């Protein structure tokens, strides 16, 4: 086997290994995140009230 053939063989093995890893991780994500249920939406918040700071009045303490 020539050097070029060995390099090609190693490259193909690396590609196959990356593909197996990617497929394995994809299956794990499908199993893990497929079970997550989305909760019921929260009720809308009531409108807030803007408070007056009244900066010109001296504090009464």
MODAZI-V107583 format. One record per run of one state. SS is the DSSP state (@ for helix, = for strand, . for the rest). FROM is the first residue (numbers start at 1). TO is the last residue. If there is no record, write none. Layout:
ss = <SS & SS>
from = <FROM & FROM>
to = <TO & TO>
This chain:
ss = <. & @ & .>
from = <1 & 3 & 35>
to = <2 & 34 & 61>
